Amino acid sequence: MAEKKRIYLTEHPVASGSFISWLRLLWRYKKIDRKFIPRALFVAFSTFATSPLRIYESIRYGRIIRNTVVNPSPIFIIGHWRTGTTHLHNTLCKDKNFGFLSVFQAMAPGYCLVGESIVKRQAAKIAGKRHPTREIDNIPLSMDNPEENDLAIAATSPYSFLHLYSFPRNARQIFEKYVMFNNLPESELAEWNNIYLTIIRKAFLRAGGKQLLLKNCADSARIKYLLKLFPDAKFIHIYRNPYHVLRSTLYLHNTILPTSQLQEISPEEIEANVLQFYSQLMQRFLADKALIPAGNFVEVKYEDLEKSPLDQLRRVYETLGLPGFTEAEPAFRAYIESVADYKKNIYKEVDDSIIRKVNQNWKFALDAWGYECLEPSNK
């Protein structure tokens, strides 16, 4: 019999988020499997308990946040999940010229300014005892590490793909509307814009006005929307061999779901979703990347970043016209050496099943980035 897991504060992505948003989610998707009702109630209690902090922050900083102009425009790291976005983000953020959204800011976007000292220290103690490293890739975890924007969106509103981990039977609906923005009402798009800008403005304030380096995989489908918000934004796209992406993304879903889900879902449904979401996300990216002005876009191959990281980072700086590579190089080198021996998750070799699924569903990606199309050994 599987061991029954205790639910910890840091195990659900929105446990430090908005109480009102959580109620909206429960009302919208409604069907919660009986075994997960305690988890839903726990998140409701946790978000309600921190509501005074969010109210206080809104009163104290609301006008300052609304009047904050984010200049220079951010640099966005995009790419499908499990393509190396986190590693690239962590590395580039060692350049002290950049600001970023931290883990704490993403977990608790509603009170990250007023809770920076005491609350963050307590959250770090809890998280450190339970998860000293990220479960999905064994990277050391810290409240001050860079984090993905959509975690903050999920903690603030119903408008994030991360909610598909809580409501996996609604995953396609959530992905379609809140990643692809298909059939998204204008009122919800306007609210998303406001939420996104608020999160970025807070990060900009915490960074003391430094240029923000932001990572968000879902933004791969939102290029035209981000350019409306920040016409001078720069984009770094990182890609990886699709055979390895499929294998790793399935692992990602199977790792996050047990800590977040309120509904059961079969492995077959998970796999079908992963295959569909990659196609939707990357085809949208390929269609829209031409919208980015010349000189504001660069692509990085994950395998090249692993092989010659400093050469690839130098190319990013040169292509985007970013200053400061020489000054930041010692910090890059030190960080790369510090994670050189970290234990990656061990997967089986790419098997025939993975090869067939990628060839049938993601052949366009193999062609787009020049990866060899493998043939299954057992035809």
Residue frames relative to the residue before (quaternion, step in Angstrom):
aa qw qx qy qz dx dy dz
M 1.0000 0.0000 0.0000 0.0000 0.00 0.00 0.00
A 0.4867 -0.6751 0.4709 0.2924 3.55 -0.91 0.94
E 0.5135 -0.6461 0.4720 0.3098 3.55 -1.06 0.79
K 0.4105 -0.7025 0.5260 0.2476 3.57 -0.90 0.92
K 0.3050 -0.7873 0.5132 0.1540 3.55 -0.68 1.11
R 0.3809 -0.6775 0.5763 0.2524 3.52 -1.05 0.76
I 0.3790 -0.7315 0.5221 0.2206 3.56 -1.03 0.78
Y 0.1449 -0.7969 0.5845 0.0477 3.54 -0.73 1.11
L 0.6827 -0.5136 0.3354 0.3970 3.56 -1.22 0.56
T 0.7491 0.4265 -0.2290 0.4523 3.56 0.84 -0.96
E 0.5674 0.6464 -0.3821 0.3379 3.60 1.17 -0.13
H 0.7136 0.3553 -0.2699 0.5401 3.60 1.15 -0.34
P 0.5260 -0.7018 0.3722 0.3037 3.60 -0.71 1.02
V 0.7747 0.3157 -0.2000 0.5101 3.63 1.07 -0.46
A 0.3120 0.7828 -0.4929 0.2167 3.61 1.17 0.38
S 0.7243 0.3628 -0.2378 0.5359 3.60 1.20 -0.38
G 0.5185 0.6888 -0.3727 0.3433 3.54 1.29 0.26
S 0.7830 -0.3575 0.2741 0.4289 3.50 -1.33 -0.49
F 0.4529 -0.6833 0.5099 0.2607 3.57 -0.89 0.98
I 0.6543 0.5138 -0.3140 0.4576 3.60 0.91 -0.89
S 0.6463 0.5150 -0.3190 0.4640 3.57 0.96 -0.85
W 0.6472 0.5196 -0.3259 0.4528 3.60 0.97 -0.82
L 0.6394 0.5101 -0.3238 0.4755 3.59 1.01 -0.79
R 0.6321 0.5275 -0.3304 0.4615 3.58 1.02 -0.77
L 0.6433 0.5186 -0.3169 0.4656 3.57 1.01 -0.79
L 0.6666 0.4990 -0.3038 0.4630 3.57 0.87 -0.93
W 0.6613 0.5001 -0.3033 0.4697 3.57 1.00 -0.78
R 0.6714 0.5208 -0.2977 0.4351 3.56 0.99 -0.90
Y 0.8110 0.2880 -0.1357 0.4909 3.60 0.77 -0.98
K 0.2286 -0.8767 0.4093 0.1081 3.55 1.39 -0.21
K 0.7834 0.3780 -0.2274 0.4378 3.61 0.41 -1.17
I 0.0418 0.7793 -0.6176 0.0977 3.53 -0.44 1.33
D 0.4304 -0.6944 0.5059 0.2768 3.57 -0.81 0.94
R 0.6398 -0.5933 0.3351 0.3555 3.53 -0.98 0.95
K 0.6711 0.5304 -0.3159 0.4105 3.61 0.86 -0.89
F 0.7187 0.4409 -0.2470 0.4776 3.59 1.21 -0.48
I 0.3796 0.7393 -0.4831 0.2756 3.61 1.23 0.08
P 0.6314 0.5214 -0.3609 0.4464 3.69 0.89 -0.71
R 0.6351 0.5204 -0.3374 0.4605 3.60 1.00 -0.72
A 0.6505 0.5119 -0.3177 0.4624 3.59 0.92 -0.87
L 0.6656 0.4931 -0.2996 0.4734 3.57 0.99 -0.83
F 0.6177 0.5454 -0.3436 0.4505 3.57 1.04 -0.74
V 0.6703 0.4839 -0.3041 0.4733 3.58 0.88 -0.91
A 0.6184 0.5381 -0.3432 0.4586 3.58 1.02 -0.76
F 0.6676 0.4928 -0.3003 0.4704 3.59 0.91 -0.91
S 0.6700 0.5180 -0.3026 0.4372 3.57 0.87 -0.98
T 0.6939 0.4656 -0.2826 0.4711 3.58 0.87 -0.93
F 0.6308 0.5232 -0.3362 0.4640 3.60 1.04 -0.70
A 0.6609 0.5422 -0.3125 0.4141 3.58 0.92 -0.91
T 0.7327 0.3998 -0.2341 0.4985 3.59 1.10 -0.63
S 0.3653 0.7617 -0.4711 0.2539 3.61 1.24 0.09
P 0.6281 0.5398 -0.3683 0.4224 3.68 0.88 -0.72
L 0.6287 0.5338 -0.3416 0.4506 3.59 1.04 -0.70
R 0.6585 0.4999 -0.3143 0.4665 3.59 0.97 -0.82
I 0.6368 0.5181 -0.3275 0.4677 3.58 1.00 -0.79
Y 0.6555 0.5134 -0.3093 0.4594 3.58 0.93 -0.91
E 0.6653 0.4971 -0.3163 0.4585 3.59 0.91 -0.87
S 0.6382 0.5331 -0.3296 0.4471 3.56 0.99 -0.82
I 0.6663 0.4909 -0.3002 0.4742 3.59 0.98 -0.83
R 0.7262 0.4658 -0.2539 0.4373 3.55 0.84 -1.00
Y 0.8297 0.2401 -0.0883 0.4961 3.58 0.88 -0.92
G 0.3855 0.7765 -0.4545 0.2048 3.59 1.24 -0.20
R 0.7078 0.4498 -0.2738 0.4708 3.59 0.76 -0.99
I 0.6261 0.5357 -0.3405 0.4529 3.58 0.98 -0.80
I 0.6631 0.5058 -0.3054 0.4595 3.58 0.92 -0.93
R 0.6724 0.5041 -0.3059 0.4476 3.60 0.85 -0.93
N 0.7305 0.4303 -0.2363 0.4747 3.59 1.05 -0.72
T 0.5041 0.6610 -0.4195 0.3647 3.58 1.27 -0.03
V 0.1767 -0.7626 0.6165 0.0848 3.57 -0.90 0.99
V 0.2858 -0.7666 0.5536 0.1553 3.57 -0.65 1.12
N 0.2688 0.7383 -0.5607 0.2614 3.55 -0.27 1.32
P 0.4495 -0.2082 -0.8549 0.1544 1.57 -1.54 1.99
S 0.6633 -0.5001 0.3811 0.4059 3.53 -1.33 0.35
P 0.5708 -0.6207 0.4119 0.3453 3.60 -1.09 0.62
I 0.3456 -0.6381 0.6321 0.2715 3.47 -1.48 0.14
F 0.1831 -0.8076 0.5565 0.0673 3.59 -0.71 1.10
I 0.2002 -0.7343 0.6371 0.1219 3.56 -0.92 0.97
I 0.0055 0.8100 -0.5831 0.0619 3.55 -0.66 1.15
G 0.3005 0.7124 -0.5918 0.2277 3.53 -1.34 0.30
H 0.6050 -0.5520 0.4118 0.3996 3.56 -1.17 0.37
W 0.6321 -0.5212 0.4122 0.3987 3.53 -1.24 0.47
R 0.8275 0.2141 -0.1954 0.4809 3.55 -1.16 0.77
T 0.5222 0.6140 -0.4371 0.3990 3.57 1.07 0.70
G 0.6672 -0.5024 0.3027 0.4592 3.59 1.25 0.11
T 0.3390 0.7659 -0.4925 0.2364 3.59 1.23 0.22
T 0.6633 0.5124 -0.3144 0.4457 3.59 0.93 -0.86
H 0.6589 0.5005 -0.3133 0.4661 3.59 0.89 -0.88
L 0.6625 0.4963 -0.3116 0.4666 3.59 0.89 -0.88
H 0.6495 0.5208 -0.3094 0.4596 3.58 0.97 -0.88
N 0.6671 0.5047 -0.3012 0.4577 3.58 0.84 -0.98
T 0.6662 0.5091 -0.3047 0.4519 3.56 0.97 -0.85
L 0.7024 0.4733 -0.2800 0.4519 3.59 0.75 -1.03
C 0.6392 0.5431 -0.3284 0.4342 3.58 1.08 -0.64
K 0.5109 0.6134 -0.4351 0.4163 3.59 1.24 0.05
D 0.5314 0.5650 -0.4066 0.4828 3.56 1.32 -0.14
K 0.3749 -0.7736 0.4699 0.2004 3.59 -0.45 1.20
N 0.5495 0.6092 -0.4018 0.4069 3.60 1.24 -0.11
F 0.6904 0.4703 -0.2706 0.4785 3.59 1.24 -0.35
G 0.2265 -0.7016 0.6516 0.1786 3.49 -1.31 0.56
F 0.0784 -0.7991 0.5950 0.0347 3.56 -1.25 0.28
L 0.5253 -0.5725 0.5158 0.3609 3.53 -1.37 0.15
S 0.2861 -0.7873 0.5239 0.1544 3.59 -0.65 1.09
V 0.6888 -0.4476 0.3633 0.4396 3.55 -1.32 0.19
F 0.6758 0.4873 -0.3069 0.4601 3.60 0.85 -0.91
Q 0.6507 0.5126 -0.3214 0.4588 3.60 0.93 -0.84
A 0.6764 0.4857 -0.2917 0.4707 3.58 1.04 -0.75
M 0.6611 0.5050 -0.3056 0.4631 3.60 1.04 -0.75
A 0.8108 0.1470 -0.0272 0.5659 3.56 0.99 -0.92
P 0.0110 0.8590 -0.5119 0.0016 3.60 0.69 1.01
G 0.6384 0.5630 -0.3275 0.4101 3.58 1.16 -0.54
Y 0.8080 0.1415 -0.0889 0.5649 3.60 1.18 -0.42
C 0.2748 0.8011 -0.4934 0.1982 3.59 1.14 0.58
L 0.6449 0.5158 -0.3369 0.4523 3.61 1.11 -0.48
V 0.7398 0.3854 -0.2317 0.5004 3.59 0.87 -0.91
G 0.7223 0.4453 -0.2432 0.4700 3.59 1.17 -0.45
E 0.3230 0.8023 -0.4624 0.1955 3.56 1.29 0.15
S 0.7426 0.4094 -0.2427 0.4712 3.60 0.95 -0.73
I 0.8162 0.2899 -0.1682 0.4707 3.59 0.08 -1.26
V 0.6944 0.4812 -0.2948 0.4464 3.60 0.75 -1.03
K 0.6620 0.5117 -0.3203 0.4443 3.57 0.90 -0.86
R 0.6345 0.5292 -0.3362 0.4521 3.58 0.97 -0.78
Q 0.6649 0.4962 -0.3042 0.4681 3.58 0.95 -0.85
A 0.6464 0.5144 -0.3151 0.4672 3.56 0.99 -0.87
A 0.6376 0.5333 -0.3247 0.4512 3.58 1.02 -0.79
K 0.6410 0.5216 -0.3291 0.4569 3.60 1.00 -0.79
I 0.6637 0.5034 -0.3016 0.4638 3.57 0.93 -0.94
A 0.6936 0.4790 -0.2782 0.4604 3.56 0.83 -1.03
G 0.6584 0.5372 -0.3144 0.4231 3.57 0.96 -0.86
K 0.6532 0.5089 -0.3138 0.4646 3.57 1.05 -0.75
R 0.7356 0.4317 -0.2302 0.4686 3.54 0.96 -0.90
H 0.8186 0.0340 0.0449 0.5715 3.58 0.87 -1.00
P 0.1230 -0.8135 0.5649 0.0628 3.63 0.10 1.18
T 0.7610 0.1638 -0.1346 0.6131 3.58 1.26 -0.36
R 0.5780 -0.5602 0.4472 0.3899 3.55 -1.24 0.40
E 0.4876 -0.6966 0.4443 0.2822 3.56 -0.81 1.00
I 0.6762 0.5328 -0.3119 0.4019 3.59 1.02 -0.72
D 0.8399 0.0835 -0.0380 0.5349 3.62 1.08 -0.48
N 0.4874 -0.7110 0.4009 0.3102 3.61 1.28 0.20
I 0.3891 0.7005 -0.5014 0.3263 3.60 1.19 0.41
P 0.5425 -0.6294 0.4316 0.3510 3.63 -0.85 0.88
L 0.2845 -0.7858 0.5358 0.1201 3.55 -0.91 1.01
S 0.0770 0.7722 -0.6259 0.0772 3.54 -1.01 0.93
M 0.5553 -0.6107 0.4518 0.3386 3.58 -1.11 0.66
D 0.6978 0.4648 -0.2627 0.4776 3.59 1.23 -0.45
N 0.4520 0.6802 -0.4594 0.3491 3.60 1.25 0.05
P 0.5576 -0.5575 0.4697 0.3971 3.60 -1.19 0.35
E 0.0887 -0.8021 0.5902 0.0200 3.57 -1.11 0.73
E 0.6096 -0.5874 0.4210 0.3258 3.51 -1.34 0.45
N 0.5654 -0.6498 0.3994 0.3140 3.58 -0.91 0.98
D 0.6637 0.5557 -0.3325 0.3745 3.58 0.88 -0.87
L 0.5342 0.5908 -0.4215 0.4336 3.59 1.19 -0.29
A 0.6597 0.4886 -0.3027 0.4842 3.58 1.02 -0.80
I 0.6222 0.5261 -0.3421 0.4682 3.60 1.02 -0.73
A 0.6602 0.5129 -0.3035 0.4570 3.58 0.96 -0.88
A 0.6804 0.4889 -0.2904 0.4623 3.59 1.01 -0.78
T 0.7084 0.4658 -0.2344 0.4757 3.56 1.26 -0.44
S 0.8324 0.0860 0.0580 0.5444 3.56 1.01 -0.85
P 0.5759 -0.5672 0.4428 0.3879 3.60 -1.28 0.02
Y 0.6072 0.6428 -0.3076 0.3514 3.58 1.29 -0.24
S 0.5436 0.5990 -0.4146 0.4169 3.60 0.80 0.97
F 0.5498 -0.6088 0.4638 0.3348 3.56 -1.12 0.68
L 0.5661 0.6338 -0.3898 0.3549 3.61 1.08 -0.60
H 0.5852 0.5885 -0.3771 0.4111 3.58 1.14 -0.44
L 0.5322 0.6131 -0.4252 0.4002 3.60 1.19 -0.19
Y 0.5988 0.5382 -0.3682 0.4649 3.59 1.22 -0.32
S 0.6542 0.4739 -0.3140 0.4988 3.59 1.16 -0.50
F 0.7928 0.1747 -0.0560 0.5812 3.55 1.02 -0.88
P 0.0563 -0.8728 0.4834 0.0366 3.59 0.66 1.10
R 0.6209 0.5314 -0.3683 0.4432 3.63 1.09 -0.45
N 0.6837 0.4130 -0.2718 0.5368 3.56 1.32 -0.21
A 0.2923 0.8229 -0.4610 0.1577 3.55 1.32 0.16
R 0.6829 0.4969 -0.3125 0.4350 3.59 0.83 -0.88
Q 0.6290 0.5281 -0.3235 0.4699 3.55 1.02 -0.78
I 0.6689 0.5021 -0.2945 0.4624 3.58 0.93 -0.95
F 0.6723 0.4928 -0.3015 0.4629 3.58 0.87 -0.92
E 0.6454 0.5458 -0.3190 0.4286 3.57 0.91 -0.92
K 0.7542 0.4014 -0.2173 0.4720 3.57 0.86 -0.96
Y 0.8367 0.3018 -0.1161 0.4420 3.57 0.72 -1.04
V 0.6394 0.3747 -0.3530 0.5711 3.53 1.30 0.32
M 0.7730 0.3544 -0.1838 0.4930 3.55 0.74 -1.08
F 0.2810 -0.7820 0.5005 0.2428 3.60 1.24 -0.45
N 0.3482 0.7193 -0.5193 0.3029 3.59 1.06 0.71
N 0.8433 0.0433 -0.0762 0.5303 3.58 -0.90 0.98
L 0.3608 0.7212 -0.5038 0.3096 3.56 1.08 0.74
P 0.4383 -0.7068 0.4810 0.2776 3.62 -0.61 1.06
E 0.6056 -0.5826 0.4022 0.3635 3.57 -1.10 0.70
S 0.6273 0.5481 -0.3432 0.4339 3.58 1.03 -0.74
E 0.6759 0.4732 -0.2941 0.4824 3.59 1.01 -0.79
L 0.6207 0.5279 -0.3459 0.4651 3.59 1.04 -0.69
A 0.6409 0.5172 -0.3199 0.4684 3.58 1.00 -0.81
E 0.6549 0.4984 -0.3087 0.4769 3.58 1.00 -0.81
W 0.6221 0.5319 -0.3360 0.4660 3.58 1.02 -0.80
N 0.6343 0.5359 -0.3275 0.4508 3.59 0.93 -0.89
N 0.6754 0.5012 -0.2893 0.4571 3.56 0.91 -0.96
I 0.6541 0.5067 -0.3050 0.4715 3.57 0.98 -0.88
Y 0.6604 0.5188 -0.3065 0.4481 3.56 0.90 -0.96
L 0.6732 0.4893 -0.2936 0.4703 3.57 0.93 -0.92
T 0.6301 0.5362 -0.3402 0.4468 3.60 0.98 -0.77
I 0.6475 0.5175 -0.3111 0.4651 3.58 0.95 -0.89
I 0.6883 0.4769 -0.2800 0.4694 3.57 0.90 -0.95
R 0.6405 0.5231 -0.3323 0.4536 3.59 0.99 -0.77
K 0.6359 0.5135 -0.3323 0.4707 3.59 0.99 -0.76
A 0.6493 0.5057 -0.3196 0.4697 3.57 0.94 -0.85
F 0.6342 0.5337 -0.3170 0.4610 3.58 1.04 -0.81
L 0.6465 0.5068 -0.3154 0.4750 3.58 0.99 -0.81
R 0.6760 0.4896 -0.2986 0.4629 3.59 0.90 -0.93
A 0.6841 0.4818 -0.2787 0.4714 3.57 1.13 -0.65
G 0.4655 -0.7100 0.4284 0.3094 3.58 1.25 0.03
G 0.7087 -0.4801 0.2614 0.4460 3.57 1.09 0.65
K 0.4200 0.6924 -0.4856 0.3293 3.61 1.21 0.25
Q 0.5863 -0.5482 0.4460 0.3960 3.57 -1.20 0.44
L 0.3653 -0.7577 0.5047 0.1942 3.56 -0.80 1.05
L 0.1576 -0.7301 0.6591 0.0873 3.51 -1.13 0.85
L 0.0176 -0.8466 0.5262 -0.0778 3.55 -0.21 1.33
K 0.1549 -0.7844 0.5958 0.0757 3.56 -1.05 0.81
N 0.2124 0.7606 -0.5918 0.1615 3.54 -0.83 0.99
C 0.3623 -0.7691 0.4831 0.2092 3.56 -0.37 1.22
A 0.6346 0.5456 -0.3368 0.4315 3.59 0.99 -0.79
D 0.5850 0.5943 -0.3701 0.4095 3.59 1.16 -0.49
S 0.4633 0.6732 -0.4470 0.3640 3.59 1.25 -0.13
A 0.7186 0.4051 -0.2332 0.5149 3.59 1.18 -0.57
R 0.6933 0.5021 -0.2508 0.4520 3.60 1.28 -0.16
I 0.2266 0.8236 -0.5044 0.1262 3.59 1.19 0.35
K 0.7044 0.4658 -0.2978 0.4452 3.60 0.76 -0.94
Y 0.6351 0.5135 -0.3340 0.4705 3.60 1.11 -0.56
L 0.6572 0.5024 -0.3100 0.4687 3.58 0.99 -0.81
L 0.6427 0.5210 -0.3248 0.4582 3.58 1.05 -0.70
K 0.5990 0.5325 -0.3677 0.4716 3.59 1.16 -0.45
L 0.6801 0.4693 -0.2801 0.4887 3.56 1.07 -0.74
F 0.8015 0.0717 0.0223 0.5933 3.56 1.01 -0.93
P 0.2009 -0.8348 0.4989 0.1178 3.63 0.22 1.23
D 0.7275 0.4160 -0.2390 0.4905 3.61 1.15 -0.57
A 0.3384 0.7667 -0.4896 0.2406 3.58 1.25 0.24
K 0.2733 -0.7293 0.6044 0.1679 3.53 -1.23 0.63
F 0.1977 -0.7951 0.5695 0.0667 3.55 -1.13 0.74
I 0.1057 -0.7450 0.6560 0.0599 3.54 -1.07 0.89
H 0.0913 -0.7988 0.5939 0.0297 3.57 -0.60 1.13
I 0.0943 -0.7853 0.6104 0.0427 3.56 -0.84 0.99
Y 0.0666 -0.8012 0.5947 0.0001 3.56 -0.93 0.94
R 0.1689 -0.7851 0.5947 0.0369 3.53 -1.27 0.56
N 0.6864 -0.4748 0.3524 0.4233 3.55 -1.24 0.45
P 0.4515 -0.7352 0.4311 0.2643 3.63 -0.52 1.12
Y 0.5809 0.5724 -0.3910 0.4267 3.61 1.06 -0.55
H 0.6953 0.4483 -0.2685 0.4935 3.58 0.96 -0.86
V 0.6015 0.5611 -0.3558 0.4437 3.59 1.11 -0.66
L 0.6494 0.5145 -0.3286 0.4533 3.60 0.89 -0.84
R 0.6718 0.5010 -0.2990 0.4563 3.55 0.81 -0.98
S 0.7065 0.4677 -0.2625 0.4618 3.58 0.88 -0.95
T 0.6521 0.5154 -0.3241 0.4517 3.61 1.02 -0.72
L 0.6033 0.5307 -0.3545 0.4782 3.58 1.07 -0.63
Y 0.6346 0.5144 -0.3206 0.4795 3.58 1.02 -0.77
L 0.6187 0.5561 -0.3335 0.4436 3.58 0.99 -0.85
H 0.6867 0.4781 -0.2891 0.4651 3.59 0.81 -1.00
N 0.6981 0.4765 -0.2802 0.4551 3.57 0.90 -0.87
T 0.6368 0.5070 -0.3247 0.4817 3.60 1.25 -0.30
I 0.7234 0.4459 -0.2498 0.4642 3.58 0.90 -0.93
L 0.6045 0.6115 -0.3639 0.3580 3.59 0.92 -0.85
P 0.6856 0.4962 -0.3293 0.4187 3.67 0.73 -0.86
T 0.6979 0.4492 -0.2814 0.4816 3.62 1.15 -0.44
S 0.7738 0.3817 -0.1602 0.4795 3.60 1.22 -0.35
Q 0.6415 0.6198 -0.3343 0.3044 3.56 0.93 -0.88
L 0.1933 -0.7436 0.6308 0.1082 3.49 -1.28 0.69
Q 0.7249 0.2997 -0.1974 0.5880 3.54 1.37 0.07
E 0.4464 -0.6514 0.5375 0.2958 3.56 -1.18 0.59
I 0.0146 0.7696 -0.6383 0.0098 3.53 -1.23 0.59
S 0.4618 -0.7052 0.4655 0.2698 3.58 -0.97 0.80
P 0.6256 -0.5312 0.4073 0.4009 3.60 -1.20 0.42
E 0.6259 0.5441 -0.3433 0.4408 3.59 1.03 -0.70
E 0.6525 0.4976 -0.3146 0.4772 3.59 1.02 -0.76
I 0.6146 0.5421 -0.3461 0.4567 3.58 1.01 -0.77
E 0.6786 0.4960 -0.2908 0.4570 3.55 0.84 -0.98
A 0.6500 0.5117 -0.3202 0.4617 3.60 0.93 -0.85
N 0.6441 0.5190 -0.3197 0.4622 3.58 1.01 -0.78
V 0.6485 0.5240 -0.3189 0.4506 3.58 0.89 -0.94
L 0.6623 0.5068 -0.3075 0.4583 3.57 0.90 -0.91
Q 0.6928 0.4758 -0.2843 0.4613 3.57 0.90 -0.88
F 0.6750 0.5185 -0.3115 0.4226 3.58 0.86 -0.94
Y 0.6211 0.5315 -0.3471 0.4597 3.59 0.98 -0.77
S 0.6607 0.5121 -0.3133 0.4507 3.57 0.87 -0.93
Q 0.6723 0.4990 -0.3018 0.4560 3.57 0.86 -0.93
L 0.6918 0.4993 -0.2837 0.4378 3.56 0.82 -1.04
M 0.7578 0.4105 -0.2359 0.4490 3.56 0.69 -1.05
Q 0.6106 0.5215 -0.3659 0.4705 3.61 1.09 -0.47
R 0.6204 0.5124 -0.3411 0.4861 3.59 1.08 -0.67
F 0.6390 0.5271 -0.3245 0.4567 3.57 0.96 -0.87
L 0.6795 0.4960 -0.2997 0.4500 3.58 0.83 -0.96
A 0.6584 0.5100 -0.3045 0.4622 3.58 1.10 -0.68
D 0.7817 0.3916 -0.1735 0.4532 3.58 1.00 -0.85
K 0.5153 0.6802 -0.4299 0.2948 3.62 1.11 -0.35
A 0.5786 0.5891 -0.3751 0.4213 3.59 1.19 -0.45
L 0.5607 0.6083 -0.3869 0.4071 3.61 1.23 -0.28
I 0.5921 0.5851 -0.3654 0.4166 3.59 1.18 -0.50
P 0.4869 -0.6810 0.4548 0.3038 3.63 -0.76 0.95
A 0.6091 -0.5623 0.4201 0.3692 3.54 -1.16 0.67
G 0.7760 0.3126 -0.2553 0.4847 3.55 -0.98 0.90
N 0.6991 0.4480 -0.2664 0.4895 3.59 1.27 -0.17
F 0.7155 0.3971 -0.2329 0.5256 3.58 1.26 0.22
V 0.0748 0.7695 -0.6318 0.0563 3.54 -1.05 0.85
E 0.2319 -0.7595 0.5917 0.1386 3.56 -1.15 0.68
V 0.1461 -0.7727 0.6154 0.0527 3.53 -1.13 0.79
K 0.2979 -0.7302 0.5893 0.1755 3.54 -0.93 0.92
Y 0.5099 -0.6844 0.4275 0.2980 3.58 -0.69 1.11
E 0.6651 0.5151 -0.3094 0.4434 3.57 0.89 -0.90
D 0.6432 0.4974 -0.3205 0.4859 3.61 1.10 -0.66
L 0.6238 0.5360 -0.3401 0.4560 3.58 1.06 -0.72
E 0.6448 0.5052 -0.3188 0.4769 3.59 1.04 -0.73
K 0.7017 0.4930 -0.2665 0.4399 3.56 0.93 -0.94
S 0.8115 -0.0043 0.0533 0.5819 3.60 0.85 -0.94
P 0.1240 -0.8660 0.4792 0.0711 3.57 0.53 1.19
L 0.6845 0.4886 -0.3096 0.4438 3.60 0.81 -0.87
D 0.6211 0.5294 -0.3440 0.4643 3.59 1.03 -0.71
Q 0.6726 0.4894 -0.2986 0.4680 3.58 0.96 -0.84
L 0.6432 0.5082 -0.3282 0.4694 3.60 0.98 -0.76
R 0.6288 0.5263 -0.3348 0.4642 3.57 0.99 -0.80
R 0.6496 0.5158 -0.3146 0.4615 3.58 0.98 -0.82
V 0.6106 0.5426 -0.3490 0.4592 3.59 1.03 -0.73
Y 0.6709 0.4958 -0.2986 0.4636 3.58 0.86 -0.96
E 0.6835 0.4913 -0.2970 0.4509 3.57 0.88 -0.92
T 0.6750 0.5052 -0.3043 0.4433 3.59 0.89 -0.89
L 0.7488 0.3884 -0.2081 0.4951 3.58 0.94 -0.86
G 0.4358 -0.7162 0.4485 0.3098 3.58 1.26 -0.08
L 0.3471 0.7482 -0.4913 0.2800 3.57 1.05 0.76
P 0.3545 -0.7325 0.5322 0.2333 3.60 -0.91 0.81
G 0.7457 0.5121 -0.2767 0.3243 3.53 -1.36 0.08
F 0.3700 0.7424 -0.5069 0.2346 3.61 1.14 0.16
T 0.6552 0.5342 -0.3290 0.4208 3.59 0.85 -0.93
E 0.6725 0.4930 -0.2921 0.4684 3.57 0.97 -0.87
A 0.7197 0.4480 -0.2498 0.4679 3.59 1.02 -0.79
E 0.4883 0.7138 -0.4200 0.2750 3.60 1.16 -0.46
P 0.6486 0.5023 -0.3591 0.4451 3.69 0.84 -0.72
A 0.6515 0.5017 -0.3218 0.4693 3.61 1.01 -0.75
F 0.6160 0.5281 -0.3414 0.4745 3.58 1.05 -0.75
R 0.6724 0.5115 -0.3017 0.4418 3.55 0.84 -1.00
A 0.6629 0.5102 -0.3063 0.4543 3.58 0.93 -0.91
Y 0.6672 0.4876 -0.3152 0.4666 3.60 0.93 -0.83
I 0.6477 0.5219 -0.3273 0.4482 3.59 0.88 -0.88
E 0.6585 0.4915 -0.3073 0.4800 3.58 0.99 -0.80
S 0.6530 0.5413 -0.3223 0.4204 3.60 1.01 -0.75
V 0.7541 0.3450 -0.2056 0.5197 3.60 1.11 -0.58
A 0.3840 0.7614 -0.4611 0.2453 3.57 1.27 0.04
D 0.7718 0.3575 -0.1813 0.4935 3.58 1.04 -0.73
Y 0.4048 0.7141 -0.5017 0.2728 3.60 1.20 0.12
K 0.4858 -0.7028 0.4526 0.2554 3.53 -1.02 0.87
K 0.2772 -0.7513 0.5778 0.1574 3.54 -0.54 1.16
N 0.5875 -0.5431 0.4480 0.3990 3.52 -1.23 0.40
I 0.3541 -0.7502 0.5266 0.1858 3.53 -0.95 0.92
Y 0.0675 -0.7898 0.6096 0.0069 3.55 -0.74 1.10
K 0.5647 -0.5346 0.4829 0.4026 3.50 -1.30 0.22
E 0.6179 -0.4994 0.4285 0.4303 3.56 -1.24 0.27
V 0.6176 -0.5312 0.4128 0.4074 3.54 -1.22 0.49
D 0.1698 -0.8186 0.5432 0.0775 3.55 -0.54 1.15
D 0.7416 -0.4294 0.2804 0.4323 3.54 -1.31 0.15
S 0.6129 0.5646 -0.3502 0.4276 3.56 1.04 -0.73
I 0.6601 0.4909 -0.2999 0.4831 3.58 0.94 -0.92
I 0.6464 0.5332 -0.3219 0.4407 3.57 0.91 -0.93
R 0.6764 0.4939 -0.3030 0.4546 3.58 0.84 -0.92
K 0.6736 0.5043 -0.3098 0.4428 3.57 0.88 -0.89
V 0.6576 0.4879 -0.3154 0.4797 3.59 0.96 -0.80
N 0.6625 0.5117 -0.3136 0.4482 3.59 0.88 -0.88
Q 0.6951 0.4777 -0.2727 0.4629 3.57 1.03 -0.76
N 0.8077 0.3189 -0.1238 0.4802 3.56 1.01 -0.84
W 0.8119 0.2588 -0.1024 0.5132 3.58 1.00 -0.76
K 0.2210 0.8005 -0.5307 0.1692 3.59 1.10 0.53
F 0.5935 0.5867 -0.3630 0.4144 3.58 1.07 -0.71
A 0.6632 0.5061 -0.3040 0.4599 3.60 1.05 -0.75
L 0.6023 0.5382 -0.3548 0.4708 3.58 1.04 -0.73
D 0.6788 0.4848 -0.2815 0.4743 3.57 0.96 -0.88
A 0.6653 0.5390 -0.3138 0.4105 3.58 0.87 -0.95
W 0.8088 0.2538 -0.1181 0.5172 3.60 0.96 -0.82
G 0.5647 -0.6848 0.3498 0.2996 3.54 1.22 0.46
Y 0.3917 0.6999 -0.5112 0.3088 3.60 1.01 0.69
E 0.5542 -0.6163 0.4531 0.3282 3.53 -1.13 0.72
C 0.3418 -0.7109 0.5779 0.2094 3.55 -0.98 0.88
L 0.2717 -0.7979 0.5228 0.1275 3.56 -0.40 1.27
E 0.3001 -0.7186 0.5941 0.2015 3.52 -1.27 0.43
P 0.4855 -0.6543 0.4803 0.3249 3.61 -0.86 0.83
S 0.5246 -0.6555 0.4440 0.3130 3.55 -1.03 0.78
N 0.7465 0.2982 -0.1706 0.5698 3.54 1.15 -0.68
K 0.1186 -0.8331 0.5393 0.0338 3.56 -0.01 1.28
